[in-house]
Amino acid sequence: MRLDKYLSHTGQGTRNQVRHLIKQGVVEVDGIVCKQAARHITNEVVSVYGERLKYEPFLYYMMHKPKGILSASKDAKLPTAIDLLQGVNPLPVHVVGRLDIDSTGLLLLTNNGALAHKIISPKTKYPKHYHVSVREPLTPAQINRLETGVELDGIMTKPCQVRAIDGLTYEVILIEGRYHQIKKMMHAVANEVTALHRTRIGPLVLDDALLPREYRALTEEEVLQLQTFHDA
């Protein structure tokens, strides 16, 4: 593995950021300053500012979650998203941003805790896109209430976007992910969710080639896009 990739995978920053560290001369390989980003690393000791790094490979998967699967690591009675990965990943991964058992669509699974926290935090404004089917068409007044915020459990929801797709289906874009949020929001405007499907998290879009229950590893480009994403 290249030195710059090694540093990025150990949480030292993006490729550009770690290359800057390398140029500064603060990266050592086996106790010797190394300024070659392409230097191949196998079992060498790598340190930054004199602190030894511990490399644990990060895993990233996208999954097309079907109905009936819990967005959890384990459950005594019901199958989980992690169960679908059994025998595939050598390290434990966790679901980032859960979906209800009867909801479908994009799940992100990773063991990169720092990135997971960044994605689910409303402070970083990773938009989550959903296709939401409802019992009856939303009126302009209902859409306005949803977009400006409704009160749930004593707290106003943050502004969101609602766009009609067809007569009973809407794209809803949130920057937060409270418990049963979209269902509660629709209930607050006297409507009801009949189906909910997540299509996107930040820059990560559900692969159209993935059927329900299927998953794949993220590409390096997709991982980098998630790591460097910022709301415009």
ZATI-497076 format. One line per 2 residues: number of its first residue (from 0); their letters; for each residue x, y, z of N, C-alpha, C. Coordinates in steps of 0.02 Angstrom, whole numbers, always signed. Layout:
BEGIN
NUM	A	X,Y,Z,X,Y,Z,X,Y,Z ~ ...;
//
This chain:
BEGIN
0	MR	+42,-60,+0,+0,+0,+0,+44,+63,+0 ~ +25,+112,-40,+62,+175,-42,+59,+210,+26;
2	LD	+111,+248,+40,+114,+284,+104,+57,+333,+112 ~ +40,+371,+59,-14,+419,+66,-81,+385,+78;
4	KY	-92,+328,+47,-154,+291,+58,-155,+263,+129 ~ -98,+238,+152,-93,+212,+221,-112,+266,+271;
6	LS	-84,+326,+262,-98,+381,+308,-171,+400,+306 ~ -201,+402,+247,-271,+419,+240,-315,+368,+275;
8	HT	-298,+304,+268,-337,+251,+299,-330,+249,+375 ~ -278,+279,+401,-270,+282,+474,-296,+347,+503;
10	GQ	-335,+384,+463,-369,+442,+488,-329,+506,+490 ~ -275,+511,+450,-233,+570,+452,-257,+625,+404;
12	GT	-311,+611,+366,-338,+662,+322,-350,+635,+252 ~ -370,+679,+207,-379,+661,+137,-311,+649,+105;
14	RN	-311,+625,+43,-248,+613,+8,-207,+677,+3 ~ -240,+733,-14,-203,+796,-19,-174,+818,+48;
16	QV	-213,+808,+101,-190,+828,+168,-130,+786,+190 ~ -133,+721,+177,-77,+679,+200,-15,+690,+157;
18	RH	-24,+707,+95,+34,+723,+53,+69,+786,+79 ~ +29,+832,+104,+58,+893,+134,+99,+874,+196;
20	LI	+73,+828,+237,+110,+804,+295,+177,+774,+274 ~ +174,+734,+221,+234,+701,+197,+286,+752,+174;
22	KQ	+264,+803,+137,+309,+855,+114,+339,+895,+172 ~ +302,+901,+227,+326,+938,+286,+383,+901,+321;
24	GV	+390,+836,+308,+442,+797,+340,+424,+773,+409 ~ +359,+768,+424,+337,+746,+491,+317,+672,+491;
26	VE	+325,+639,+434,+308,+568,+428,+372,+527,+426 ~ +377,+477,+470,+435,+433,+472,+415,+361,+458;
28	VD	+457,+326,+423,+448,+255,+410,+509,+219,+440 ~ +496,+176,+489,+550,+142,+526,+601,+192,+554;
30	GI	+575,+248,+579,+618,+297,+612,+654,+346,+567 ~ +642,+341,+501,+676,+385,+453,+624,+427,+416;
32	VC	+636,+492,+413,+589,+536,+378,+580,+514,+306 ~ +518,+510,+285,+503,+489,+217,+460,+543,+183;
34	KQ	+483,+566,+126,+447,+617,+88,+422,+590,+21 ~ +415,+525,+17,+392,+493,-45,+322,+466,-34;
36	AA	+272,+499,-62,+203,+478,-53,+190,+409,-82 ~ +229,+390,-133,+219,+326,-167,+257,+269,-132;
38	RH	+293,+283,-79,+331,+231,-43,+284,+174,-23 ~ +303,+113,-40,+261,+55,-25,+270,+34,+48;
40	IT	+213,+25,+82,+213,+6,+153,+185,-64,+160 ~ +224,-107,+195,+199,-174,+210,+194,-182,+285;
42	NE	+250,-199,+317,+250,-208,+390,+292,-155,+426 ~ +310,-102,+392,+352,-50,+422,+314,-12,+477;
44	VV	+352,+18,+523,+323,+61,+574,+318,+132,+547 ~ +257,+158,+545,+245,+225,+519,+224,+270,+577;
46	SV	+253,+329,+580,+235,+376,+633,+226,+446,+603 ~ +184,+486,+636,+172,+556,+617,+183,+598,+679;
48	YG	+226,+649,+672,+245,+691,+730,+270,+647,+788 ~ +303,+593,+772,+332,+550,+822,+284,+500,+853;
50	ER	+221,+501,+833,+171,+455,+860,+159,+397,+812 ~ +170,+337,+837,+162,+278,+795,+89,+266,+777;
52	LK	+77,+250,+713,+9,+237,+690,-7,+163,+693 ~ -70,+149,+708,-93,+80,+708,-142,+72,+651;
54	YE	-124,+29,+604,-166,+21,+545,-218,-34,+555 ~ -281,-15,+549,-335,-63,+547,-376,-47,+485;
56	PF	-381,-93,+438,-414,-77,+375,-487,-58,+385 ~ -508,-6,+349,-578,+14,+351,-616,-22,+297;
58	LY	-676,-42,+313,-720,-76,+266,-781,-32,+254 ~ -804,-32,+192,-862,+9,+173,-906,-32,+126;
60	YM	-969,-39,+142,-1016,-73,+99,-1079,-31,+89 ~ -1108,-34,+30,-1176,-10,+20,-1220,-71,+12;
62	MH	-1280,-67,+40,-1327,-123,+37,-1395,-97,+16 ~ -1429,-137,-24,-1499,-123,-41,-1542,-160,+10;
64	KP	-1564,-124,+61,-1602,-155,+114,-1673,-170,+91 ~ -1696,-232,+102,-1765,-249,+87,-1809,-240,+149;
66	KG	-1874,-247,+142,-1918,-249,+200,-1903,-311,+241 ~ -1915,-307,+306,-1907,-365,+350,-1838,-375,+378;
68	IL	-1791,-331,+360,-1723,-335,+385,-1711,-277,+432 ~ -1685,-292,+492,-1670,-239,+540,-1604,-204,+523;
70	SA	-1603,-139,+533,-1540,-101,+525,-1502,-104,+591 ~ -1477,-163,+608,-1444,-174,+672,-1389,-225,+664;
72	SK	-1348,-230,+716,-1293,-278,+715,-1316,-349,+730 ~ -1363,-355,+778,-1388,-421,+795,-1456,-415,+828;
74	DA	-1495,-467,+823,-1560,-470,+854,-1576,-543,+868 ~ -1609,-555,+924,-1623,-623,+944,-1676,-657,+901;
76	KL	-1719,-617,+868,-1775,-647,+832,-1776,-631,+757 ~ -1755,-571,+740,-1763,-549,+670,-1696,-545,+634;
78	PT	-1695,-557,+568,-1632,-551,+529,-1611,-477,+525 ~ -1545,-467,+524,-1518,-400,+522,-1475,-390,+459;
80	AI	-1459,-326,+446,-1416,-310,+389,-1348,-343,+397 ~ -1324,-346,+458,-1258,-378,+469,-1261,-452,+455;
82	DL	-1318,-484,+468,-1326,-555,+452,-1314,-568,+378 ~ -1334,-521,+335,-1325,-530,+263,-1252,-528,+243;
84	LQ	-1209,-502,+287,-1137,-497,+273,-1097,-555,+304 ~ -1129,-600,+338,-1094,-653,+373,-1049,-692,+325;
86	GV	-986,-702,+347,-939,-739,+306,-904,-697,+254 ~ -921,-632,+250,-891,-589,+199,-838,-545,+229;
88	NP	-855,-508,+281,-809,-459,+309,-770,-488,+368 ~ -704,-480,+369,-663,-506,+424,-666,-463,+487;
90	LP	-689,-401,+481,-694,-356,+538,-767,-335,+547 ~ -788,-321,+609,-857,-300,+620,-871,-231,+590;
92	VH	-929,-225,+559,-951,-160,+533,-1018,-144,+564 ~ -1037,-80,+559,-1099,-57,+589,-1139,-17,+538;
94	VV	-1204,-15,+548,-1249,+22,+504,-1244,+96,+519 ~ -1239,+137,+467,-1236,+209,+474,-1304,+238,+452;
96	GR	-1342,+264,+499,-1407,+293,+481,-1458,+239,+467 ~ -1496,+219,+517,-1540,+162,+511,-1602,+177,+470;
98	LD	-1632,+122,+446,-1697,+124,+414,-1744,+79,+453 ~ -1808,+98,+457,-1857,+56,+491,-1862,-12,+457;
100	ID	-1888,-61,+493,-1891,-129,+467,-1934,-134,+404 ~ -1984,-90,+397,-2027,-93,+338,-2005,-44,+284;
102	ST	-1949,-10,+294,-1921,+36,+244,-1867,+0,+203 ~ -1852,+27,+144,-1805,-4,+99,-1753,+47,+76;
104	GL	-1703,+22,+40,-1656,+66,+7,-1586,+64,+34 ~ -1551,+120,+26,-1479,+124,+38,-1461,+119,+112;
106	LL	-1419,+71,+128,-1386,+67,+193,-1311,+72,+181 ~ -1277,+109,+224,-1204,+112,+224,-1180,+75,+286;
108	LT	-1131,+30,+276,-1103,-8,+332,-1027,+1,+331 ~ -999,+17,+389,-927,+28,+393,-903,+18,+464;
110	NN	-837,+9,+471,-805,+8,+538,-766,+72,+550 ~ -776,+122,+507,-744,+187,+516,-789,+230,+559;
112	GA	-779,+228,+624,-823,+262,+671,-823,+337,+663 ~ -766,+367,+648,-762,+439,+639,-804,+462,+580;
114	LA	-800,+425,+525,-840,+444,+466,-914,+433,+480 ~ -930,+378,+513,-1001,+364,+529,-1031,+420,+570;
116	HK	-994,+443,+620,-1019,+498,+663,-1028,+561,+622 ~ -981,+575,+577,-985,+634,+535,-1047,+633,+491;
118	II	-1063,+574,+464,-1120,+569,+418,-1186,+578,+454 ~ -1193,+550,+513,-1258,+553,+547,-1268,+617,+587;
120	SP	-1215,+656,+597,-1222,+718,+635,-1257,+772,+593 ~ -1311,+802,+620,-1344,+855,+582,-1300,+917,+573;
122	KT	-1247,+923,+613,-1202,+980,+607,-1164,+980,+541 ~ -1151,+920,+513,-1113,+916,+451,-1159,+917,+389;
124	KY	-1224,+912,+400,-1273,+921,+347,-1264,+874,+287 ~ -1255,+809,+301,-1257,+760,+248,-1331,+749,+230;
126	PK	-1354,+770,+172,-1425,+761,+156,-1440,+687,+143 ~ -1497,+666,+168,-1522,+598,+155,-1584,+604,+111;
128	HY	-1584,+569,+54,-1638,+573,+5,-1683,+512,+11 ~ -1748,+524,+12,-1797,+469,+18,-1851,+478,-34;
130	HV	-1876,+422,-60,-1938,+421,-99,-1992,+397,-51 ~ -2041,+440,-40,-2092,+428,+11,-2161,+425,-22;
132	SV	-2194,+369,-15,-2263,+364,-39,-2310,+376,+20 ~ -2365,+412,+6,-2411,+432,+60,-2482,+411,+43;
134	RE	-2525,+414,+93,-2594,+391,+85,-2634,+434,+36 ~ -2622,+500,+38,-2658,+545,-7,-2611,+602,-26;
136	PL	-2624,+634,-84,-2578,+686,-107,-2569,+742,-55 ~ -2508,+768,-52,-2494,+824,-7,-2519,+889,-39;
138	TP	-2549,+931,+1,-2570,+996,-22,-2511,+1044,-19 ~ -2513,+1100,-55,-2459,+1150,-49,-2448,+1172,+23;
140	AQ	-2502,+1178,+61,-2495,+1199,+131,-2459,+1146,+172 ~ -2473,+1082,+159,-2439,+1028,+195,-2365,+1027,+177;
142	IN	-2350,+1035,+113,-2280,+1036,+92,-2243,+1094,+125 ~ -2274,+1151,+127,-2243,+1209,+159,-2228,+1196,+233;
144	RL	-2275,+1165,+268,-2264,+1149,+338,-2206,+1100,+347 ~ -2204,+1049,+304,-2150,+1000,+308,-2083,+1033,+295;
146	ET	-2080,+1076,+245,-2016,+1106,+226,-1991,+1157,+277 ~ -2036,+1192,+309,-2015,+1243,+358,-2005,+1214,+427;
148	GV	-2035,+1155,+441,-2024,+1123,+505,-2089,+1111,+542 ~ -2095,+1051,+571,-2152,+1034,+613,-2125,+1013,+682;
150	EL	-2167,+1018,+731,-2146,+1001,+799,-2156,+926,+811 ~ -2101,+893,+829,-2103,+821,+847,-2074,+813,+916;
152	DG	-2114,+786,+961,-2091,+774,+1030,-2062,+837,+1061 ~ -2094,+894,+1047,-2075,+957,+1077,-2017,+992,+1044;
154	IM	-1991,+964,+989,-1933,+995,+954,-1951,+1003,+881 ~ -1937,+1062,+853,-1951,+1075,+783,-1901,+1038,+738;
156	TK	-1926,+1011,+684,-1881,+980,+636,-1845,+1034,+597 ~ -1786,+1017,+572,-1748,+1064,+532,-1779,+1069,+462;
158	PC	-1769,+1125,+428,-1796,+1133,+361,-1776,+1075,+315 ~ -1822,+1054,+273,-1808,+999,+226,-1836,+1019,+157;
160	QV	-1827,+974,+110,-1853,+985,+42,-1903,+930,+25 ~ -1958,+949,-6,-2009,+901,-27,-2026,+916,-100;
162	RA	-2019,+865,-142,-2032,+874,-214,-2075,+817,-239 ~ -2128,+834,-275,-2173,+783,-301,-2140,+743,-356;
164	ID	-2147,+676,-352,-2122,+631,-405,-2181,+608,-448 ~ -2234,+585,-415,-2297,+571,-450,-2354,+586,-401;
166	GL	-2413,+562,-416,-2471,+580,-376,-2466,+567,-302 ~ -2435,+511,-282,-2431,+493,-211,-2360,+483,-186;
168	TY	-2311,+497,-227,-2241,+486,-207,-2202,+552,-212 ~ -2161,+564,-160,-2123,+626,-155,-2051,+610,-137;
170	EV	-2006,+653,-161,-1937,+650,-137,-1932,+696,-77 ~ -1908,+668,-21,-1898,+708,+40,-1824,+706,+56;
172	IL	-1794,+765,+67,-1723,+770,+82,-1715,+800,+151 ~ -1685,+761,+196,-1674,+782,+265,-1600,+791,+278;
174	IE	-1584,+833,+328,-1514,+838,+352,-1509,+814,+424 ~ -1563,+781,+448,-1562,+750,+514,-1595,+682,+508;
176	GR	-1591,+642,+560,-1618,+575,+556,-1647,+552,+622 ~ -1699,+587,+645,-1730,+569,+708,-1773,+506,+700;
178	YH	-1789,+475,+756,-1825,+411,+757,-1892,+417,+722 ~ -1904,+376,+671,-1967,+376,+633,-1984,+446,+607;
180	QI	-1934,+486,+591,-1946,+557,+578,-1996,+570,+522 ~ -1985,+540,+463,-2030,+555,+407,-2101,+531,+422;
182	KK	-2108,+474,+452,-2175,+449,+470,-2209,+497,+518 ~ -2172,+522,+567,-2201,+568,+615,-2217,+636,+583;
184	MM	-2173,+657,+537,-2186,+720,+502,-2250,+716,+461 ~ -2260,+661,+425,-2320,+654,+386,-2382,+650,+431;
186	HA	-2375,+616,+487,-2430,+612,+535,-2448,+682,+561 ~ -2396,+724,+570,-2406,+792,+596,-2446,+835,+548;
188	VA	-2446,+819,+483,-2485,+857,+434,-2546,+816,+410 ~ -2568,+769,+453,-2629,+730,+440,-2624,+686,+379;
190	NE	-2565,+655,+369,-2556,+608,+314,-2521,+546,+342 ~ -2506,+498,+299,-2477,+435,+322,-2431,+407,+269;
192	VT	-2373,+383,+291,-2324,+351,+246,-2347,+280,+231 ~ -2348,+262,+167,-2363,+194,+148,-2302,+156,+125;
194	AL	-2249,+192,+104,-2186,+161,+84,-2131,+213,+89 ~ -2071,+190,+108,-2014,+236,+114,-1952,+201,+89;
196	HR	-1916,+235,+44,-1858,+205,+11,-1802,+257,+9 ~ -1744,+243,+40,-1688,+290,+38,-1646,+278,-23;
198	TR	-1632,+332,-59,-1595,+328,-122,-1524,+355,-117 ~ -1510,+397,-67,-1446,+431,-66,-1428,+456,+4;
200	IG	-1363,+453,+20,-1335,+483,+81,-1278,+528,+59 ~ -1286,+594,+66,-1234,+639,+42,-1220,+627,-31;
202	PL	-1157,+614,-50,-1141,+601,-120,-1151,+528,-141 ~ -1166,+485,-93,-1170,+413,-107,-1241,+395,-130;
204	VL	-1246,+369,-192,-1310,+351,-221,-1316,+275,-225 ~ -1375,+250,-207,-1387,+178,-211,-1377,+153,-282;
206	DD	-1335,+103,-290,-1319,+74,-355,-1382,+40,-384 ~ -1403,+62,-443,-1463,+33,-475,-1455,-41,-489;
208	AL	-1393,-65,-493,-1381,-135,-509,-1392,-181,-449 ~ -1397,-152,-389,-1406,-192,-329,-1480,-209,-318;
210	LP	-1495,-272,-315,-1563,-294,-299,-1570,-296,-223 ~ -1632,-297,-197,-1642,-303,-125,-1603,-363,-97;
212	RE	-1570,-352,-40,-1527,-400,-4,-1456,-400,-31 ~ -1444,-369,-89,-1376,-369,-117,-1336,-310,-91;
214	YR	-1270,-317,-95,-1225,-265,-71,-1160,-269,-111 ~ -1120,-217,-104,-1054,-218,-134,-1009,-171,-94;
216	AL	-944,-180,-102,-896,-135,-71,-897,-68,-108 ~ -886,-14,-71,-881,+51,-102,-816,+57,-141;
218	TE	-818,+95,-194,-757,+108,-231,-715,+160,-193 ~ -651,+165,-210,-609,+215,-178,-636,+285,-190;
220	EE	-662,+297,-249,-690,+363,-265,-750,+379,-220 ~ -793,+330,-210,-852,+340,-167,-832,+353,-95;
222	VL	-782,+317,-71,-758,+329,-3,-730,+399,+4 ~ -690,+419,-44,-661,+486,-42,-715,+540,-45;
224	QL	-766,+529,-85,-820,+578,-89,-856,+584,-22 ~ -867,+529,+12,-898,+531,+78,-854,+568,+129;
226	QT	-789,+554,+125,-743,+584,+174,-736,+659,+164 ~ -740,+682,+103,-726,+753,+88,-789,+793,+75;
228	FH	-847,+761,+81,-910,+796,+65,-922,+855,+113 ~ -945,+910,+84,-970,+965,+125,-1029,+996,+90;
230	DA	-1078,+1017,+129,-1139,+1045,+101,-1125,+1111,+67 ~ -1149,+1116,+5,-1139,+1177,-33,-1182,+1234,-7;
//
